[in-house]
Amino acid sequence: MRSVFTDRKGRVWAGSAKGLSRWDPAAGSFVSSLRDSYVRHISEGHDGTLWLSTDRGVLNVDPATLRSVTYTHRPDDKRSLGFDRVLATLETSDRSVWVATDGGGGSRLDPTASGAGVSTGWSRGTSTAASSSEASPASAVPTAPPSSSSLS
């Protein structure tokens, strides 16, 4: 396990090389929720969504439905996330989401910006912005949740 987090509703989440899992008190174990990424860090946004730092970018996950939007690095798009290996995220009081990457500096998601909405303040001395892996954040389509199973 790389990260353990308790959300505002008291749910316990764990991030690991096997993805995101939620503690199921009835079963007495963690139940796998998202298995697609190595989850290094979990934080919570102002609206209760989870921000996951993964080896495949940043995921913004609705904990009730497990629908997610993914933000990734695109080498041909200077407005994309600085690098896909993300170490941590933090949402600030202005609702910006700061992203620390392992190899691409830092990025900042500005939810009030039009277009891609993410700017990088210090990535390799350039200013860039991140986009969803599927579309711009303004038009990104959430992915369907995977099936659940136990983590071993």
C-alpha positions as CSV (number, residue, x, y, z in Angstrom):
1,M,0.0,0.0,0.0
2,R,1.3,3.5,-0.9
3,S,-1.5,5.7,0.5
4,V,-4.3,5.5,3.0
5,F,-7.0,8.3,3.1
6,T,-10.2,8.9,5.0
7,D,-12.7,11.0,3.1
8,R,-15.2,13.5,4.7
9,K,-17.9,10.7,4.9
10,G,-15.5,8.5,6.9
11,R,-14.8,6.1,4.1
12,V,-11.3,4.6,4.1
13,W,-9.5,4.4,0.8
14,A,-6.2,2.8,0.0
15,G,-3.9,3.3,-3.0
16,S,-1.4,0.6,-4.2
17,A,0.2,-0.9,-7.2
18,K,-3.1,-2.7,-7.7
19,G,-5.2,0.5,-7.9
20,L,-7.7,2.2,-5.6
21,S,-9.5,0.2,-2.9
22,R,-12.2,1.0,-0.3
23,W,-12.4,-0.6,3.1
24,D,-15.6,-2.7,3.5
25,P,-16.4,-3.0,7.2
26,A,-18.8,-5.8,6.6
27,A,-16.3,-8.0,4.8
28,G,-13.4,-6.8,7.0
29,S,-11.2,-6.2,4.0
30,F,-10.4,-3.7,1.2
31,V,-12.5,-4.0,-2.0
32,S,-10.9,-3.0,-5.2
33,S,-12.5,0.0,-6.8
34,L,-10.2,1.0,-9.7
35,R,-7.6,-1.4,-10.9
36,D,-6.0,0.4,-13.8
37,S,-3.3,2.4,-12.2
38,Y,-0.6,2.5,-9.5
39,V,-2.2,4.9,-7.0
40,R,0.6,6.7,-5.1
41,H,-1.5,9.4,-3.3
42,I,-5.1,10.2,-2.6
43,S,-6.6,13.6,-1.7
44,E,-10.1,15.1,-1.7
45,G,-11.5,18.0,-3.5
46,H,-13.9,20.7,-2.3
47,D,-16.8,18.7,-3.8
48,G,-15.9,15.4,-2.2
49,T,-14.3,13.9,-5.4
50,L,-11.0,12.1,-5.0
51,W,-7.8,13.2,-6.7
52,L,-5.6,10.2,-7.4
53,S,-1.9,10.5,-8.2
54,T,-0.9,7.6,-10.4
55,D,1.7,6.4,-12.9
56,R,-0.7,7.2,-15.7
57,G,-1.5,10.8,-14.7
58,V,-4.1,12.3,-12.4
59,L,-7.6,10.8,-11.9
60,N,-10.5,12.8,-10.5
61,V,-13.0,10.2,-9.2
62,D,-16.5,10.5,-7.9
63,P,-16.5,8.2,-4.9
64,A,-20.2,7.3,-5.2
65,T,-20.1,6.2,-8.8
66,L,-16.4,5.6,-9.4
67,R,-16.7,7.5,-12.6
68,S,-13.4,9.4,-13.4
69,V,-11.8,11.9,-15.6
70,T,-8.1,11.4,-16.4
71,Y,-5.5,14.1,-17.0
72,T,-2.3,13.0,-18.7
73,H,0.9,14.2,-20.4
74,R,0.8,14.6,-24.2
75,P,4.3,15.2,-25.6
76,D,2.8,17.1,-28.6
77,D,0.6,19.3,-26.4
78,K,2.5,21.9,-24.3
79,R,-0.7,22.5,-22.4
80,S,-0.8,19.0,-21.0
81,L,0.3,17.7,-17.6
82,G,4.1,17.9,-17.2
83,F,4.6,14.1,-16.8
84,D,2.3,11.1,-16.2
85,R,4.1,9.8,-13.1
86,V,2.3,11.9,-10.5
87,L,3.5,11.8,-6.9
88,A,0.9,14.0,-5.1
89,T,-2.0,16.4,-5.6
90,L,-3.4,19.2,-3.4
91,E,-6.5,21.3,-3.9
92,T,-6.2,24.8,-2.6
93,S,-8.9,27.2,-1.3
94,D,-9.2,28.8,-4.8
95,R,-10.1,25.2,-6.0
96,S,-6.9,25.0,-8.1
97,V,-5.3,21.5,-8.0
98,W,-1.6,21.5,-7.7
99,V,0.2,18.4,-9.1
100,A,3.7,17.2,-8.3
101,T,5.2,14.9,-10.9
102,D,8.3,12.7,-10.9
103,G,10.1,14.1,-14.0
104,G,7.9,16.9,-15.3
105,G,7.9,19.5,-12.5
106,G,4.6,20.7,-11.2
107,S,1.3,21.6,-12.8
108,R,-1.7,23.5,-11.7
109,L,-5.3,22.7,-12.8
110,D,-7.4,25.8,-12.9
111,P,-11.0,24.8,-12.9
112,T,-12.2,28.3,-13.8
113,A,-10.0,28.5,-17.0
114,S,-11.5,28.0,-20.4
115,G,-10.0,25.4,-22.8
116,A,-7.6,22.9,-21.3
117,G,-7.6,24.6,-17.9
118,V,-4.3,23.4,-16.5
119,S,-1.1,25.4,-16.3
120,T,2.3,24.4,-15.3
121,G,4.1,26.9,-13.3
122,W,7.6,25.5,-13.2
123,S,7.9,22.4,-15.5
124,R,11.4,22.5,-17.1
125,G,11.2,26.3,-17.2
126,T,8.2,26.5,-19.4
127,S,4.6,27.4,-18.8
128,T,2.1,24.7,-20.0
129,A,-1.4,23.3,-19.2
130,A,-2.9,19.9,-18.8
131,S,-5.8,18.3,-20.6
132,S,-8.0,15.2,-20.0
133,S,-6.7,12.1,-21.7
134,E,-10.0,12.0,-23.6
135,A,-10.8,15.6,-24.1
136,S,-10.4,19.1,-22.6
137,P,-11.5,19.2,-18.9
138,A,-14.6,21.2,-20.0
139,S,-15.8,18.4,-22.2
140,A,-14.2,15.3,-20.7
141,V,-16.4,12.2,-20.6
142,P,-16.1,10.2,-17.4
143,T,-15.1,6.6,-17.7
144,A,-17.3,3.7,-16.5
145,P,-16.4,2.1,-13.2
146,P,-14.7,-1.3,-13.3
147,S,-16.1,-4.3,-11.4
148,S,-15.1,-4.7,-7.8
149,S,-13.0,-7.5,-6.3
150,S,-10.8,-8.1,-3.2
151,L,-7.3,-7.0,-2.9
152,S,-4.8,-9.5,-1.8
